[in-house]
Amino acid sequence: MTEQGLNKPVKLKADLAAFCGAAELPRTAITQKFWDYIKAQKLQAKTENGKAEGAGKFIVADATLIKLFNATKVTSKSSGKVTDFTGLKVGQTINMLQLASVVGANIE
């Protein structure tokens, strides 16, 4: 039986592969790597572009995450809405629900 859906390994682009330490991973594992890093570095904020305090629904971009966030410019297939983080700066935030867009933009 082959892996399907979110558990199917996907090929990671170079920056994400360096971040995750693997060339291929399932989306679930990629997301877990992000959350492990975000929590360890206390990069969550309760307010948009607020100070990181280790809890909340916003993710603060640091020097490591900014490369991955800046590679994100995707259009939703369902709504047509564009998620564009190409101009995001260190210290700015994204909503945690947008992390799926970051993952999607950094896989092949």
Backbone bond lengths (Angstrom), bond angles and torsions (degrees), N, CA, C in turn:
res aa  C-N    CA-C-N  psi(-1)  N-CA   C-N-CA  omega(-1)  CA-C   N-CA-C  phi
1 M - - - 1.453 - - 1.525 109.47 -
2 T 1.335 117.34 132.11 1.457 121.12 -178.55 1.529 110.29 -91.78
3 E 1.326 114.27 153.37 1.467 120.59 176.89 1.530 108.81 -70.27
4 Q 1.336 115.64 141.58 1.458 119.40 -179.23 1.516 110.72 -132.08
5 G 1.338 115.26 165.86 1.452 121.41 173.80 1.513 113.09 59.75
6 L 1.325 115.35 -134.58 1.459 121.09 -176.25 1.520 112.97 -69.03
7 N 1.332 117.49 -18.52 1.460 120.75 -179.42 1.525 113.08 -91.13
8 K 1.321 117.50 -2.62 1.464 121.65 178.98 1.534 108.67 -79.47
9 P 1.327 117.93 126.81 1.471 119.37 178.37 1.526 111.68 -61.34
10 V 1.332 115.93 140.16 1.462 122.39 177.62 1.527 108.15 -122.54
11 K 1.325 116.54 156.11 1.465 122.16 -179.88 1.530 108.88 -82.50
12 L 1.324 116.14 129.25 1.460 122.05 -178.08 1.521 110.87 -94.07
13 K 1.333 116.31 141.24 1.462 120.68 172.56 1.521 107.89 -68.71
14 A 1.330 117.03 162.56 1.470 123.06 -170.08 1.529 114.51 -52.46
15 D 1.335 118.80 -49.21 1.470 120.30 -177.19 1.527 111.95 -65.08
16 L 1.328 116.83 -39.87 1.457 120.11 179.22 1.530 110.13 -70.63
17 A 1.335 117.46 -37.97 1.469 120.94 177.38 1.526 110.05 -61.09
18 A 1.336 117.14 -41.10 1.467 120.98 177.94 1.530 110.46 -64.70
19 F 1.327 116.92 -41.43 1.466 122.14 179.67 1.531 110.96 -64.16
20 C 1.332 116.03 -43.53 1.469 121.14 -175.66 1.521 113.41 -86.12
21 G 1.322 117.36 -19.64 1.459 120.46 -178.52 1.517 113.29 76.97
22 A 1.348 116.42 24.15 1.468 120.83 179.37 1.525 109.16 -155.20
23 A 1.329 116.30 152.12 1.463 120.98 179.53 1.522 112.15 -86.26
24 E 1.344 115.99 -25.12 1.463 121.28 178.82 1.520 108.91 -140.01
25 L 1.332 115.20 136.15 1.464 121.96 176.88 1.521 108.81 -153.35
26 P 1.323 118.32 155.43 1.462 119.78 170.90 1.538 109.26 -69.53
27 R 1.329 116.73 153.52 1.471 120.96 179.32 1.528 111.66 -55.77
28 T 1.327 116.68 -36.90 1.467 119.83 -179.42 1.537 110.72 -61.91
29 A 1.320 116.89 -40.16 1.466 121.33 179.68 1.527 111.13 -69.83
30 I 1.336 117.09 -37.04 1.470 121.35 177.40 1.526 109.32 -62.36
31 T 1.326 115.93 -48.15 1.462 120.66 179.79 1.526 110.35 -60.43
32 Q 1.322 117.46 -40.45 1.470 121.03 178.66 1.522 110.79 -63.05
33 K 1.340 117.45 -39.76 1.479 120.86 178.32 1.528 109.78 -61.99
34 F 1.342 116.67 -42.80 1.465 120.11 176.94 1.524 110.26 -58.58
35 W 1.337 116.58 -50.40 1.467 119.75 -176.38 1.519 112.26 -65.40
36 D 1.322 117.85 -37.89 1.467 120.37 177.04 1.533 109.66 -59.62
37 Y 1.329 115.88 -44.41 1.470 121.13 -179.50 1.531 110.72 -67.16
38 I 1.332 116.65 -48.26 1.468 122.17 -178.11 1.529 110.66 -58.11
39 K 1.329 116.45 -44.56 1.476 120.15 -179.87 1.524 111.15 -69.54
40 A 1.328 118.00 -42.52 1.463 121.56 -179.17 1.530 111.34 -62.59
41 Q 1.330 116.01 -36.17 1.464 121.13 -178.24 1.536 112.38 -91.58
42 K 1.338 116.59 -0.63 1.474 122.67 -178.41 1.532 111.17 54.05
43 L 1.340 114.93 53.93 1.469 121.23 -176.91 1.522 113.23 -101.79
44 Q 1.328 117.51 26.97 1.460 120.32 176.00 1.518 108.83 -104.62
45 A 1.336 115.77 143.67 1.457 121.71 178.55 1.522 108.97 -132.06
46 K 1.314 116.67 150.42 1.458 121.04 178.87 1.527 112.12 -81.25
47 T 1.331 116.37 -21.79 1.465 120.28 -177.75 1.524 110.23 -123.99
48 E 1.313 115.22 152.65 1.457 121.11 178.69 1.523 109.50 -61.97
49 N 1.334 116.03 128.92 1.465 123.55 -177.65 1.520 112.55 55.79
50 G 1.346 115.07 28.16 1.462 120.72 176.72 1.519 111.35 -88.14
51 K 1.321 115.09 176.48 1.453 121.41 179.31 1.534 109.38 -72.67
52 A 1.327 116.57 136.68 1.467 120.44 178.17 1.519 109.31 -64.80
53 E 1.335 116.08 131.95 1.465 118.74 177.76 1.514 112.52 -136.40
54 G 1.327 117.80 6.74 1.455 119.95 173.57 1.512 115.44 92.45
55 A 1.307 119.23 2.60 1.463 120.65 177.46 1.521 108.93 -156.62
56 G 1.312 116.57 140.43 1.452 119.61 178.73 1.504 112.24 138.86
57 K 1.338 115.09 175.10 1.462 119.46 -172.83 1.521 114.46 -94.96
58 F 1.331 117.80 3.23 1.455 120.49 177.40 1.530 110.12 -111.96
59 I 1.337 115.71 144.31 1.461 122.20 -179.53 1.522 107.86 -109.36
60 V 1.328 115.65 125.06 1.460 121.83 -178.87 1.521 108.64 -87.49
61 A 1.328 116.27 128.39 1.465 121.20 179.10 1.526 110.02 -75.73
62 D 1.327 115.93 126.39 1.462 120.15 172.22 1.530 107.77 -109.79
63 A 1.331 116.85 -175.06 1.467 120.73 -176.24 1.527 112.20 -61.51
64 T 1.323 118.16 -29.88 1.463 121.63 179.13 1.526 111.11 -77.00
65 L 1.324 117.20 -48.61 1.467 121.27 -176.10 1.525 113.06 -72.20
66 I 1.327 117.44 -27.14 1.470 119.51 -173.77 1.532 111.85 -59.38
67 K 1.323 117.94 -35.82 1.481 120.92 178.50 1.525 110.37 -60.37
68 L 1.314 116.11 -42.22 1.464 121.08 -178.41 1.528 110.62 -74.12
69 F 1.331 116.40 -40.58 1.469 119.85 178.34 1.529 110.22 -64.76
70 N 1.345 117.19 -42.61 1.467 120.93 -177.42 1.527 113.25 -66.93
71 A 1.331 117.78 -16.56 1.470 121.46 177.25 1.530 111.31 -83.74
72 T 1.343 117.16 1.97 1.461 121.74 -172.34 1.519 112.34 -98.64
73 K 1.321 115.10 111.96 1.465 122.93 169.76 1.521 105.22 -149.28
74 V 1.330 115.28 96.85 1.462 121.19 -175.53 1.522 110.20 -130.34
75 T 1.332 115.33 153.17 1.453 121.77 176.89 1.520 108.86 -112.05
76 S 1.319 116.79 128.64 1.455 121.77 179.10 1.520 109.95 -64.78
77 K 1.337 115.54 131.43 1.464 119.66 179.05 1.524 110.78 -69.62
78 S 1.335 117.02 -30.86 1.467 119.89 -176.80 1.530 113.04 -84.54
79 S 1.353 117.30 -44.74 1.465 119.35 -174.61 1.527 113.50 -102.57
80 G 1.323 116.86 -19.02 1.459 120.43 -176.45 1.519 112.51 80.03
81 K 1.339 117.76 1.72 1.458 122.57 -179.76 1.531 110.17 -71.57
82 V 1.330 115.99 137.28 1.458 121.39 179.80 1.532 109.47 -94.96
83 T 1.322 115.59 130.31 1.460 121.94 172.45 1.521 105.94 -106.61
84 D 1.338 115.99 112.14 1.463 121.27 -174.03 1.527 109.90 -127.18
85 F 1.338 116.03 108.94 1.459 121.19 178.58 1.527 111.35 -110.44
86 T 1.346 117.34 17.50 1.457 120.19 -176.15 1.529 112.19 -64.82
87 G 1.328 118.26 -22.29 1.461 120.88 179.94 1.519 113.71 -103.77
88 L 1.322 117.54 6.27 1.464 121.85 -178.55 1.528 110.26 -64.36
89 K 1.315 116.82 142.95 1.461 122.54 -179.94 1.523 110.07 -113.54
90 V 1.329 116.66 157.82 1.460 122.09 175.35 1.529 108.21 -55.50
91 G 1.329 115.84 134.19 1.454 121.02 -179.62 1.520 113.42 97.76
92 Q 1.344 116.99 -18.67 1.461 120.21 176.38 1.525 108.88 -83.73
93 T 1.328 116.33 166.29 1.456 120.28 -173.72 1.527 113.13 -120.91
94 I 1.330 114.27 159.95 1.458 121.85 167.00 1.521 106.57 -123.84
95 N 1.318 116.66 156.99 1.455 121.81 175.45 1.522 107.46 -73.48
96 M 1.334 117.95 139.93 1.465 119.93 -177.08 1.526 112.35 -59.81
97 L 1.325 117.68 -25.10 1.463 120.41 178.46 1.531 111.48 -70.35
98 Q 1.330 117.08 -16.52 1.460 121.29 179.20 1.530 112.30 -85.77
99 L 1.327 116.99 -2.66 1.464 120.35 -179.97 1.533 111.15 -61.79
100 A 1.323 117.03 -32.30 1.480 119.91 177.62 1.526 110.61 -61.74
101 S 1.330 117.31 -35.93 1.466 120.87 177.74 1.523 110.58 -66.38
102 V 1.324 116.66 -38.96 1.476 121.23 178.12 1.522 109.40 -63.31
103 V 1.323 116.90 -45.88 1.460 120.54 178.56 1.525 109.61 -59.88
104 G 1.332 116.88 -49.31 1.467 121.70 -178.99 1.513 113.58 -58.24
105 A 1.342 116.04 -36.74 1.467 120.24 -178.36 1.523 112.74 -75.90
106 N 1.318 117.23 -16.66 1.466 121.17 -175.60 1.521 113.82 -108.74
107 I 1.333 116.78 15.66 1.461 120.47 174.04 1.535 108.68 -119.46
108 E 1.313 115.23 159.62 1.465 119.00 -178.86 1.517 111.53 -100.37
